[in-house]
Amino acid sequence: MLLDHPSDGPTAIRTQFGAIFVSLELSRSNWLITSLSPGKGEKMSRHSLTAGDVAGLMKL
Protein backbone atom coordinates (compact mmCIF):
# COMPACT_ATOMS: atom_id res chain seq x y z
CA MET A 1 0.00 0.00 0.00
CA LEU A 2 1.41 3.38 -0.97
CA LEU A 3 0.83 6.41 1.22
CA ASP A 4 0.58 9.95 -0.09
CA HIS A 5 1.72 11.33 3.25
CA PRO A 6 4.48 10.44 5.74
CA SER A 7 3.60 7.98 8.48
CA ASP A 8 3.87 9.08 12.11
CA GLY A 9 4.28 5.51 13.34
CA PRO A 10 7.53 3.61 13.81
CA THR A 11 9.03 1.85 10.81
CA ALA A 12 10.40 -1.67 11.17
CA ILE A 13 13.74 -2.32 9.50
CA ARG A 14 14.73 -5.89 8.75
CA THR A 15 18.30 -6.58 9.80
CA GLN A 16 18.30 -10.33 9.09
CA PHE A 17 18.01 -11.23 5.42
CA GLY A 18 17.66 -14.78 4.16
CA ALA A 19 19.39 -13.89 0.91
CA ILE A 20 22.76 -14.19 -0.80
CA PHE A 21 23.94 -11.05 -2.57
CA VAL A 22 26.20 -11.52 -5.61
CA SER A 23 27.82 -8.99 -7.91
CA LEU A 24 29.54 -9.60 -11.24
CA GLU A 25 31.87 -7.03 -12.78
CA LEU A 26 32.60 -8.24 -16.30
CA SER A 27 35.31 -6.69 -18.46
CA ARG A 28 37.07 -7.92 -21.58
CA SER A 29 40.11 -9.06 -19.57
CA ASN A 30 38.88 -9.97 -16.06
CA TRP A 31 35.74 -10.93 -14.19
CA LEU A 32 35.37 -9.85 -10.56
CA ILE A 33 32.79 -11.75 -8.51
CA THR A 34 31.80 -10.75 -4.97
CA SER A 35 29.25 -12.35 -2.68
CA LEU A 36 27.81 -11.74 0.76
CA SER A 37 25.81 -14.43 2.52
CA PRO A 38 24.15 -14.57 5.94
CA GLY A 39 26.13 -16.17 8.74
CA LYS A 40 29.55 -15.31 7.30
CA GLY A 41 30.19 -12.51 9.79
CA GLU A 42 29.35 -9.89 7.15
CA LYS A 43 32.62 -10.68 5.34
CA MET A 44 32.42 -10.33 1.57
CA SER A 45 33.93 -13.05 -0.62
CA ARG A 46 35.90 -11.74 -3.58
CA HIS A 47 37.11 -13.79 -6.58
CA SER A 48 38.85 -12.76 -9.78
CA LEU A 49 38.79 -14.83 -12.98
CA THR A 50 40.10 -14.45 -16.49
CA ALA A 51 37.34 -13.17 -18.77
CA GLY A 52 35.43 -16.02 -20.40
CA ASP A 53 36.28 -18.59 -17.71
CA VAL A 54 32.75 -19.95 -17.41
CA ALA A 55 33.99 -23.25 -15.90
CA GLY A 56 35.80 -21.30 -13.16
CA LEU A 57 32.69 -19.24 -12.53
CA MET A 58 30.58 -22.37 -12.09
CA LYS A 59 33.10 -23.77 -9.56
CA LEU A 60 32.59 -20.78 -7.29
PyMOL commands that set and color helices and strands:
alter all, ss='L'
color gray80, all
select helices_A, chain A and resi 54-59
alter helices_A, ss='H'
color red, helices_A
select strands_A, chain A and resi 21-26+30-36+45-50
alter strands_A, ss='S'
color yellow, strands_A
deselect
rebuild
show_as cartoon
